[in-house]
Amino acid sequence: MKTACRMNKEQLFDWINMISFAVVETALYLDTHPCDMEALKFYNEVVEMRKNAMHEYSMQYEPLTLDLAGNTKGEWEWVMSPWPWEGGKC
């Protein structure tokens, strides 16, 4: 597994997208296979990986979601990040 600490901004953003895909796809699988304990274990693992990567990205760069827009730098960071039309990610 990749570790967020060794990735630059673009790599970390790409990793978040990949792991987010795994979260959604596994959730869809679990909708039709709710008793698959191996899939449930995998789902819990990728959810945790996504949470960690999102936290790492928000600490190093800017928050990607409102729930990560806290005040780690003493200000409301959500509006400080570039908007998509300014070259920001969404």
N, C-alpha and C positions, 0 to 999 in steps of 0.2 A: 504494500500500500504506500501511496505517496504521503509525504509529510508536508504540511503547509509551511513549515518554517524554512524550507529550502526553495520555495517558489517565488518568482517575481510576481508583480501585479497581474500581468496577463495570464501567466500559468495558473495562478491561484483562482482567477475568475473562471478560466476554462475548467479547472478541477471542480469548482462549485457547480458549474453547469452539468458536468458529467455525473457527479454524484447525485445531483437533484433529479436527473433523468432516472437513475437507479431507484431513488426513493419512490417516484411516481409509478414507475413500471412495476415495482415490487408490490406497492399498495394495490394496484389494479389486479395483479395476480392473486393477492390475498383476498380480494373481493370474491373470487370464485373458488379459492382453495383455503378457506379460513382455518383448517385444521393442520396445515402444512407447517410443522414446528421449525423445520429447517429454514423455510422462507421467512417465517416470523423472526427468527434469530438474525437472518441476513438483513431484514428490514430494520430492525433495531440497531444493527451495526452501522448501516449506511445513514440512518437518521442522525446518529451520534457524530459520524464523520462530517456530515453536512453542517451540523450545528457548530462543530469545532472550526471548520473552514470558514463559515460565515463570520464567526466571532473573530478569527484571525484577520480576515479581510477588513472588517470594520475597525479593528485596532490599528492595522498598518496603513490603511488607505482611507476609505470612507464607508459609511453604512450602506448596505444594499437594500435593506428593508427598514421600515419604521421602528420595529421592535429592537433594532440594533443601533438606533440613532441617539442613544443616551448622551450623556455629557462627559465623556471620558477626557475631553480637553477643556472642560469648563464652559462649554457653549452648546447651543442646539446645532448639532453637526449636519442634520438632514439637509438644510438649505445651503450649506457650505460646499457641498460636492457639486461637480459640474453636472448640469442637466443633459439629457441625451442629445439635444441639439447643440450643446457645447462640447460634445465629444465624450460625455460621461457614459457609463454602462447602465443598462436597465434590464 
